[in-house]
């Protein structure tokens, strides 16, 4: 079998009209006024929460630990800690006036929070894909990708680029990229709209044996994946604008 090699160019594609296909009006995600909580619940809905609770209870049961139904309260503390920066989690429950957080301490006891935290799982450890370095997060990422695609607006042009998530501990996929605002962390491939809405994302893990289009390079393969996902989500013609700075294959 002759292997076909294609060379990718950094240029805009011309959108070709598709006969017989009618473009649906945009969904109401960007037009309907919602509270911040309502927007969050579009992506972190009950099914996503149930997935996290199911796998967390499964892991806790293997350690003879009983988890209750306070998971949304736990998530609220996690979100709060994202913008109330402290040196360690236990500071929220300390009785010092400059550290104590009444909202957190009244919502959940410290030891209970740590029990949930240490048993937090989003996948079954007994059925992990050995070649997928992100298999412990794959079910959650797949769910979030589905919800991002659900609310993607009907656009003509989409951008594709990389994004860094800061991380300073040890992991086989942690990257160091000189000259970036975030030099240490995980690199994500992201498909976004012109206004920055992320409609698809995928963490970089080098050569992935399970990746589609393995006849191409890693960057070309993920671009084809996001284009296929957008084709399924979109009802009208579109084209993708590639903004990845060094994007080419042999």
N, C-alpha and C positions, 0 to 999 in steps of 0.2 A: 504494500500500500504506500503510495507516494504521500509524503508529509507536505502539507501546504504551509508556506511561510508568508505572513502578511506584515507589511510595515505600516505602522500607525503614524499619522501626522497630527501635529498640533494645529488644528484648524476647525472652523465651524462647519457643521454639516447642514446641507440644504434640506429643509422640511418638505417632504413630498406628500401631497394630499392623498388620502386613502379613499377610494371610491366606495360609496355605500355606507360609510361610517359617519355618524352624527355625533358631534361633540356635545357632551352633557354639560349643563351649567355647573359652575364650581360648587363644591359642597359649602356648607355654612360655617365651617371652622373659622374662617377669617372674617366673616360678615356678622355673625351672631355675637352679641355681647354676653360674655360669661365671666363669672368670678374666677379668681386664680385657682380655687379649690375645684371648681367644675372643669377647668382645663386640665388640671392634674389627673382627675378621675377619668378623663377620656383615654389617657394612656395607661395609667395605673388603675385599671378598672378591677371589678370583683374577680374576674377570671385570672388576671395576673396575680392578685393577692392570694387567691386560692392555690395557685401553682406554688408560690413561695411557702405558704403555710403547709401544704401537703408534703413537700420535700423536707422542710424543716422538722416537721413532726416525725417523718420517716427516719431521719438521722437521729433525732432525739430519742426515739424509741429504741434504737440500737444501743444507746448509752444509758437506757433505763431512766430517762428524763421525761417529765410530763410537761408539755407546752399547752398553754391555754389559748384563749381567743382574743388576746390583747395585742394582736400583731399591728393593727393600724395605729395604736397608741405608740408602739415601738417605732414604727416608721416616722411618726410625727417627731419623735425625739431625734431620730437620725437627720431629718430635714432641718430641724432647729440647729443641730450641731454644725450644719454646713455653713451657717452665717454667724453663729455665736462661737467664735473660735476660742478654744481652751486647750491647755497643754495636755490634758488627759480627761477621759470621759467622766471619771469619778468626781471631778470638780463640781459638776452640776448638783451633786447631793451633799457636798460639804456644807457645814453650818456657818462658815465664815461669811460675813455680810457682803464681801466683795466677790464672792464666788457662788454662793447658793442661788439656785434657780428654782423659784417656787413653782413655776409651771411644770417643770420636769419632775421635781420631787413629789408633787401632788398627783401626777398622772401615773407614775410607776415607781416601784421600789428599785433601789440600785441593784440589789442582787438578782432581782427578777429580770431586769434589763440585760444584765450580763449573761444570764442563763439563755435568754432568747438570742443574744448576739453571738454567743459561741456555738449555737446550734443552727445558725442561719444557713440554709442551703436552698439552691434552686435547681438541683439535679439529683438523680439517684446515683450515689457513689458506686453501687454494684453494677451499673450499666453505663459506664463511661466509654466514650470512643477513645481508644488508646492513641490514635494519631492526631486527635484534635486537642491542641493545647488549651483551648478555652471550653472544653466539654462541660466543665462544672458550671459555666455560665450560659451555655448554648441555648437551653430552653427559654430562659428569660430574654436573651437577646432576640430570639426568633419571635417571641410574643410582641416585644416592643417594636420590632421591624414591621410586623403586621399592622400595628396600630398607627405607626408613622405613615405607612402607605395608605391606610384607610382615609386619612385626612389630607393627603397631598393635593394641592390645588392643580387645576388644569393649566399647565404652563406649556409654552413652546420650547423654552430653553432650560436646561438643567446644567448645573456645574458639578464637577467631580474633583475632589482634592483630598489631601490627607489632613488629619487633625490629631493633636497630641493631648493625651490625658495624663496629668502629672502623677508620677509614682516613683518612690525612692527606695522601696524595699527590693527584695530579690525575686526575680521571676525570669524564666527563660525567654519571654517575649518582650522584656523591657528594652527600650531603645535609648540610645544616646545620639542625638542629632545636633551637631555643632551649628551655632548661629540661629537656632530657633528660640522664640520667647520661652517655650517650655522644652528644655533640653533632655530631661530624663522622664520617661514614662512609657505608656502604651501608644502605639500609632494606630489610628483608625482610618480606614477608607470611608469617605462620606459622600453620598449623593445629596445635593441640596438644591433648593430653588434660588432664584435670583435675589430673594429677600432673606435668605439664610435659613429657611425651614429645612431641617434634616428629614429626608424621606427614606433614607436607607443608610445603614452603617455596618461595617465589618472590621473586626480587629485584625491587625497584621500579625501573622505568625510564621512568616517565611514560606517555604514551599509546603503547601497543604495537599496531601495525597487525595483528599476527598473533594477538592475544589473542582468546579465545573471548568470546562475549556482549558484543561491542563496542557493542551498543545501550545498555549501562549504563555507569555511571562506572567508573573504574579499580578502586576498592575493592569495588564490587558485583560486578564481573566476576571478581575473584580469589576472592571468597567463593563464588561459584557454581562455580568450578573446584575448590576444595577440597571442596565438598559432593559434587560428582560423583565425585571421586577416592575419597572415603570411602564413597559408595554402592557403588562397584565393589568396594572392599576388604572391606566389611562384609556379612555374611550375615543380619543381624538389623535390626530397626527402630532408628532413631536420630534424633536431632535435633541441631541445632547451636545453641549459645548464642553470640551475637555480643557481644564485649566491646570492639570497636573504638569508641573514645570519640566520634568524630564521624562516625558511619556513617549516611549517608542519600544518596539520589539524587533528582534532580528528575524 
